[in-house]
């Protein structure tokens, strides 16, 4: 099928940006509305999900006007004829290998070996939808849009390298409003420090190059980019990965993508598009396809393995220290409590002013700190996530209110 039938790149990407942005900025506004409530969080999550659906709706609307595009899409979803086994293997496991290798490299820089343990919670929330659901449905909906229409509309105009770079830049811009939605993955990245959102944007470049390499090497098979995208989120969530290990992972993926570009120069830098003649067949009776089927089954079993992250309630500890704002001395026995927690989550500072609030649910919470002779202090809307340990240093100011002297008079007739 000639990809020149995918003509409307500008209109597709324009609508696929404006529609999600409208819903996502609206969701962001609602997510920060006061007073905060579960109802508002759920409404925000639903509106954000509608925005996520928009690019696929645009792609289907474009396809509905051209029968040849519909036929081409159908033939590319479950077509594994002549697909080499290595691309199926890479789709399932390269993100697992890269994150484990990145964590191993991080040990050389002093990061903890605990990264190789299963995470106890997700690094984000998404309103009414579970994080586990979003890890699967978001890549599915995105890639059904990008690789049913979007990528080919760019490839019909540019070589594969330029197509990948243009799409990576677009994709980074496309995610922008998500950084404003409270407790979403992208907003948590921004709160963790500037290096992490920058790393996310840079990581899109090797990610798209590798994904498009898989896509066009497998005769534009749509399923494999979906699997590749799902694994990227899945394997970055199941381990207690330090955020800096994800920066290292980006470096490793850049090296791999550079290797792909060097060894496939003609494939990436030739504008003309050549595609093998294919049939809409799911299984081709040859040894290579049999092995491919085995890898598909093993990959699905990998995703189906019971994970500690799915079974446990999403909770985390908050640690910290309470000090006198003037003397900087620790305040022993100060009272620390999570506001509106049920059951109550609280602790008293030890002799060094240190405290631990155990098993705090992931999300945003206000922390109240009080002590006799000091003004009560409230830390509002602290974010608790699995991606970063929450640690506070709280400085209390002495109260200016002086208690009136109380005089108790005892008469001779007063019994003692």
C-alpha positions as CSV (number, residue, x, y, z in Angstrom):
1,X,0.0,0.0,0.0
2,X,1.4,3.4,-1.0
3,X,1.7,5.6,2.1
4,X,1.0,8.7,0.0
5,X,-2.7,8.1,0.7
6,X,-2.0,9.6,4.2
7,X,-2.0,13.2,3.0
8,X,-3.3,15.5,5.8
9,X,-0.3,15.6,8.2
10,X,-0.7,19.3,9.1
11,X,-4.5,19.0,9.8
12,X,-4.1,15.7,11.6
13,X,-1.4,16.9,14.0
14,X,-3.1,20.3,14.5
15,X,-6.4,18.7,15.6
16,X,-4.5,16.1,17.6
17,X,-2.9,18.8,19.6
18,X,-5.7,21.4,20.0
19,X,-8.4,18.9,21.1
20,X,-6.4,17.2,23.8
21,X,-5.0,20.5,25.0
22,X,-8.5,21.9,25.4
23,X,-9.5,19.0,27.6
24,X,-6.2,18.7,29.5
25,X,-6.1,22.4,30.5
26,X,-9.7,22.1,31.6
27,X,-8.7,19.0,33.6
28,X,-5.7,20.8,35.1
29,X,-7.9,23.7,36.2
30,X,-10.4,21.4,37.9
31,X,-7.6,19.4,39.6
32,X,-6.4,22.5,41.4
33,X,-9.9,23.7,42.4
34,X,-10.5,24.4,46.1
35,X,-11.7,22.8,48.2
36,X,-10.1,19.6,46.8
37,X,-12.3,16.5,46.8
38,X,-12.4,13.0,45.3
39,X,-15.3,14.1,43.1
40,X,-13.2,16.9,41.5
41,X,-10.3,14.5,41.1
42,X,-12.5,12.0,39.3
43,X,-14.1,14.6,37.0
44,X,-10.6,15.8,36.2
45,X,-9.5,12.3,35.4
46,X,-12.5,11.7,33.1
47,X,-11.9,14.9,31.2
48,X,-8.2,14.1,30.8
49,X,-9.1,10.7,29.4
50,X,-11.4,12.3,26.8
51,X,-8.4,14.4,25.7
52,X,-6.4,11.2,25.4
53,X,-9.0,9.7,23.0
54,X,-9.0,12.7,20.7
55,X,-6.1,11.8,18.4
56,X,-7.6,8.3,17.7
57,X,-11.0,9.9,17.0
58,X,-9.2,12.3,14.5
59,X,-7.4,9.4,12.8
60,X,-10.6,7.4,12.5
61,X,-12.5,10.4,11.1
62,X,-9.8,10.9,8.4
63,X,-9.8,7.2,7.6
64,X,-13.6,7.0,7.3
65,X,-13.4,9.3,4.2
66,X,-11.1,7.0,2.3
67,X,-11.8,3.3,1.9
68,X,-8.2,2.5,0.9
69,X,-7.0,3.9,4.2
70,X,-9.5,1.7,6.2
71,X,-8.4,-1.4,4.3
72,X,-4.7,-0.5,4.8
73,X,-5.2,0.0,8.6
74,X,-7.1,-3.3,9.0
75,X,-4.3,-5.2,7.1
76,X,-1.6,-3.8,9.4
77,X,-3.1,-4.6,12.8
78,X,-2.7,-8.4,12.9
79,X,-0.3,-8.9,10.1
80,X,2.8,-10.8,11.2
81,X,3.8,-12.3,7.8
82,X,7.5,-12.1,7.3
83,X,8.1,-10.3,10.6
84,X,11.5,-11.2,11.9
85,X,11.6,-12.7,15.4
86,X,14.2,-10.2,16.6
87,X,11.8,-7.3,16.2
88,X,9.1,-9.0,18.3
89,X,11.7,-9.8,21.0
90,X,13.0,-6.2,21.0
91,X,9.5,-4.8,21.2
92,X,8.8,-6.8,24.4
93,X,12.2,-6.7,26.2
94,X,14.4,-3.8,25.2
95,X,12.9,-1.5,27.8
96,X,13.3,-4.1,30.5
97,X,16.9,-4.7,29.6
98,X,17.6,-0.9,29.4
99,X,16.1,-0.1,32.8
100,X,17.9,-3.0,34.5
101,X,21.2,-2.0,32.9
102,X,20.6,1.6,33.9
103,X,20.0,0.7,37.5
104,X,23.2,-1.4,37.4
105,X,25.2,1.5,36.1
106,X,23.7,3.8,38.8
107,X,25.3,1.6,41.4
108,X,28.7,2.9,40.3
109,X,27.5,6.4,41.3
110,X,26.4,5.3,44.7
111,X,22.7,4.7,44.2
112,X,20.9,2.0,46.1
113,X,20.7,-1.6,45.1
114,X,17.1,-1.5,46.4
115,X,16.1,-0.2,43.0
116,X,16.0,-3.8,41.9
117,X,13.1,-4.5,44.3
118,X,9.5,-4.3,43.1
119,X,8.0,-0.9,43.8
120,X,5.4,-0.7,46.5
121,X,3.3,1.9,44.7
122,X,2.9,3.8,41.5
123,X,4.7,7.1,40.9
124,X,1.4,8.8,39.7
125,X,-2.4,8.8,40.1
126,X,-5.0,9.5,37.4
127,X,-8.2,10.3,39.1
128,X,-11.0,7.8,38.7
129,X,-8.8,5.5,36.6
130,X,-6.2,3.2,38.2
131,X,-2.6,3.7,37.4
132,X,-2.4,0.1,36.2
133,X,-5.2,0.7,33.7
134,X,-3.6,3.9,32.4
135,X,-0.2,2.1,31.8
136,X,-2.0,-0.1,29.3
137,X,-4.8,2.0,27.8
138,X,-2.8,5.2,27.2
139,X,-0.1,3.6,25.0
140,X,-2.8,1.6,23.2
141,X,-4.9,4.7,22.3
142,X,-1.9,6.8,21.4
143,X,-0.3,4.3,19.1
144,X,-3.6,3.4,17.4
145,X,-3.6,7.1,16.4
146,X,0.1,7.7,15.7
147,X,0.7,4.5,13.8
148,X,-2.6,4.2,12.1
149,X,-2.3,7.6,10.4
150,X,0.0,10.2,12.0
151,X,3.5,8.6,11.4
152,X,2.7,7.6,7.8
153,X,1.4,11.1,7.0
154,X,4.9,12.4,7.9
155,X,6.7,9.6,6.2
156,X,5.0,10.3,3.0
157,X,6.8,13.7,3.0
158,X,10.1,13.1,4.8
159,X,12.7,10.4,5.2
160,X,12.4,8.2,8.3
161,X,15.0,10.1,10.3
162,X,13.3,13.5,9.8
163,X,9.9,11.9,10.4
164,X,11.1,10.5,13.8
165,X,12.7,13.8,14.9
166,X,9.6,15.9,13.9
167,X,7.3,13.5,15.7
168,X,9.5,13.4,18.8
169,X,9.4,17.2,19.0
170,X,5.6,17.2,18.4
171,X,5.1,14.5,21.0
172,X,7.0,16.5,23.6
173,X,4.8,19.6,22.9
174,X,1.7,17.4,22.9
175,X,2.4,16.3,26.5
176,X,2.8,19.9,27.8
177,X,-0.6,20.4,29.4
178,X,-0.3,17.1,31.4
179,X,2.4,18.8,33.5
180,X,-0.4,21.0,35.0
181,X,-2.8,18.2,36.1
182,X,-2.3,17.6,39.8
183,X,-0.7,14.2,40.7
184,X,-0.2,13.1,37.0
185,X,3.1,11.6,36.1
186,X,4.3,14.6,34.1
187,X,3.3,17.1,36.9
188,X,5.2,14.9,39.4
189,X,8.3,15.1,37.1
190,X,8.2,18.8,37.2
191,X,7.9,18.9,41.0
192,X,10.9,16.5,41.4
193,X,13.3,18.9,39.7
194,X,14.1,20.4,36.3
195,X,16.4,17.6,35.2
196,X,13.6,15.0,35.1
197,X,11.2,16.8,32.7
198,X,14.2,17.6,30.5
199,X,15.2,14.0,30.5
200,X,11.6,13.0,29.6
201,X,11.7,15.3,26.5
202,X,15.2,14.1,25.5
203,X,14.2,10.4,25.9
204,X,11.4,10.8,23.3
205,X,14.1,11.1,20.6
206,X,15.6,7.6,20.9
207,X,12.3,6.2,21.9
208,X,10.6,7.4,18.6
209,X,13.6,6.3,16.5
210,X,13.6,2.8,17.9
211,X,9.8,2.5,17.7
212,X,9.6,3.7,14.1
213,X,12.5,1.4,13.2
214,X,10.4,-1.5,14.6
215,X,7.3,-0.2,12.8
216,X,8.7,0.1,9.3
217,X,11.0,-3.0,9.6
218,X,7.8,-5.1,10.3
219,X,5.9,-3.8,7.3
220,X,4.1,-1.1,9.4
221,X,2.7,-3.6,12.0
222,X,0.7,-1.5,14.5
223,X,0.7,-4.1,17.3
224,X,4.4,-4.1,17.9
225,X,4.7,-0.3,18.5
226,X,1.8,-0.6,21.0
227,X,3.6,-3.4,22.8
228,X,6.9,-1.4,22.8
229,X,5.1,1.7,24.2
230,X,3.4,-0.3,26.9
231,X,6.6,-1.9,28.1
232,X,8.2,1.5,28.4
233,X,5.7,2.5,31.1
234,X,5.3,-0.9,32.6
235,X,9.0,-1.7,33.3
236,X,9.7,1.9,34.5
237,X,7.0,1.5,37.2
238,X,7.4,-2.1,38.5
239,X,10.8,-1.4,40.0
240,X,11.8,1.0,42.8
241,X,13.9,2.9,40.2
242,X,15.7,6.1,41.3
243,X,14.8,9.0,38.9
244,X,18.5,9.4,38.0
245,X,18.5,5.8,36.7
246,X,15.9,6.9,34.2
247,X,18.4,9.6,33.0
248,X,21.0,6.9,32.6
249,X,18.4,4.8,30.7
250,X,17.9,7.7,28.3
251,X,21.7,7.7,27.6
252,X,21.7,4.0,26.9
253,X,18.7,4.3,24.5
254,X,20.5,7.2,22.7
255,X,23.5,4.9,22.2
256,X,21.3,2.1,20.8
257,X,19.4,4.5,18.5
258,X,22.7,5.8,17.2
259,X,23.8,2.3,16.5
260,X,20.5,1.7,14.6
261,X,21.0,4.9,12.5
262,X,24.6,4.0,11.6
263,X,23.8,0.4,10.6
264,X,20.6,1.4,8.7
265,X,21.7,4.6,7.0
266,X,19.8,4.0,3.8
267,X,16.7,2.9,5.6
268,X,16.5,6.1,7.6
269,X,17.9,8.7,5.3
270,X,16.3,7.8,1.9
271,X,13.1,9.7,1.3
272,X,11.5,7.1,-1.0
273,X,9.4,4.5,0.8
274,X,9.6,0.9,-0.2
275,X,7.3,-1.7,1.3
276,X,7.2,-5.5,0.9
277,X,4.0,-6.8,-0.6
278,X,2.1,-8.3,2.3
279,X,-1.0,-10.3,3.0
280,X,-3.4,-9.9,5.9
281,X,-2.4,-13.1,7.5
282,X,-1.8,-13.6,11.2
283,X,0.2,-16.8,11.2
284,X,2.5,-17.9,8.4
285,X,3.4,-21.6,8.6
286,X,7.2,-21.4,8.8
287,X,9.7,-22.0,11.6
288,X,10.4,-18.3,12.1
289,X,6.7,-17.5,12.7
290,X,6.5,-20.4,15.1
291,X,9.3,-18.9,17.1
292,X,7.7,-15.5,16.9
293,X,4.5,-16.9,18.3
294,X,6.4,-18.4,21.2
295,X,8.0,-15.0,22.0
296,X,4.6,-13.3,21.8
297,X,3.2,-15.8,24.3
298,X,6.2,-15.4,26.6
299,X,5.9,-11.6,26.4
300,X,2.2,-11.7,27.4
301,X,3.0,-14.1,30.3
302,X,5.7,-11.5,31.4
303,X,3.0,-8.8,31.6
304,X,0.6,-11.2,33.3
305,X,2.9,-12.2,36.1
306,X,1.6,-11.2,39.5
307,X,3.4,-8.2,40.6
308,X,3.9,-6.8,44.1
309,X,2.9,-3.4,42.8
310,X,-0.6,-4.6,41.8
311,X,-1.4,-6.3,45.0
312,X,-0.4,-3.7,47.6
313,X,-2.2,-0.5,48.7
314,X,-0.4,2.5,47.4
315,X,1.3,3.9,50.5
316,X,4.5,5.6,51.4
317,X,6.4,7.1,54.4
318,X,7.0,10.8,55.1
319,X,10.1,11.5,57.1
320,X,11.3,14.8,58.5
321,X,12.7,17.0,61.3
322,X,11.2,19.8,63.4
323,X,13.5,22.7,64.4
324,X,13.3,26.0,66.3
325,X,13.3,28.6,63.6
326,X,15.6,30.9,65.5
327,X,18.1,28.6,67.3
328,X,17.8,25.7,64.8
329,X,17.7,23.4,67.7
330,X,15.6,20.2,67.3
331,X,12.2,20.3,69.0
332,X,11.6,17.1,70.9
333,X,8.1,15.8,71.3
334,X,6.5,18.1,68.7
335,X,3.3,16.7,67.4
336,X,3.0,15.9,63.6
337,X,-0.3,14.7,62.1
338,X,-1.6,14.1,58.6
339,X,-4.7,16.4,58.3
340,X,-8.0,14.5,57.8
341,X,-6.3,11.1,57.8
342,X,-8.6,8.2,58.7
343,X,-7.3,6.2,60.6
344,X,-5.2,9.0,62.1
345,X,-1.6,9.0,60.9
346,X,0.6,10.9,63.4
347,X,3.9,10.8,65.2
348,X,5.8,12.7,67.9
349,X,9.3,14.0,67.2
350,X,12.1,12.2,69.0
351,X,14.9,13.8,71.0
352,X,16.6,14.8,67.8
353,X,13.4,16.3,66.4
354,X,13.0,13.5,63.8
355,X,9.7,11.9,62.9
356,X,8.2,9.3,60.6
357,X,4.7,9.3,59.3
358,X,4.1,5.7,58.2
359,X,1.8,4.4,55.5
360,X,0.6,7.6,54.0
361,X,-1.4,7.0,50.9
362,X,0.0,8.3,47.6
363,X,-1.4,11.7,46.7
364,X,-1.5,15.2,48.2
365,X,-1.8,15.7,51.9
366,X,-1.5,18.6,54.4
367,X,0.7,18.1,57.5
368,X,0.1,19.9,60.8
369,X,2.9,20.4,63.2
370,X,2.3,21.8,66.7
371,X,4.1,22.2,70.0
372,X,3.4,24.1,73.2
373,X,4.9,27.6,73.1
374,X,5.1,27.6,69.3
375,X,2.8,28.7,66.5
376,X,1.1,25.8,64.7
377,X,2.5,25.2,61.3
378,X,0.7,23.5,58.3
379,X,2.5,22.1,55.3
380,X,-0.2,22.3,52.6
381,X,-0.6,19.9,49.7
382,X,2.7,17.9,50.0
383,X,2.9,15.4,47.2
384,X,3.5,11.8,48.2
385,X,4.6,9.5,45.4
386,X,6.7,6.4,44.9
387,X,9.1,8.2,42.6
388,X,10.7,10.2,45.3
389,X,11.0,9.9,49.1
390,X,9.1,12.7,50.9
391,X,11.3,14.4,53.5
392,X,10.5,17.6,55.3
393,X,12.4,20.1,57.4
394,X,9.9,22.1,59.5
395,X,10.9,25.2,61.4
396,X,8.5,26.5,64.1
397,X,8.4,30.0,65.4
398,X,7.8,30.8,69.1
399,X,4.4,32.1,69.9
400,X,4.2,35.8,70.8
401,X,1.1,35.2,72.9
402,X,1.9,35.5,76.6
403,X,-0.4,33.8,79.1
404,X,-1.8,36.0,81.8
405,X,-0.6,35.1,85.3
406,X,-3.2,32.9,87.1
407,X,-3.4,33.5,90.8
408,X,-5.2,30.9,93.0
409,X,-6.3,32.2,96.4
410,X,-7.0,29.7,99.1
411,X,-9.1,30.8,102.1
412,X,-8.9,29.2,105.5
413,X,-12.2,27.6,104.9
414,X,-11.2,25.9,101.7
415,X,-10.6,22.2,102.3
416,X,-7.3,20.9,101.1
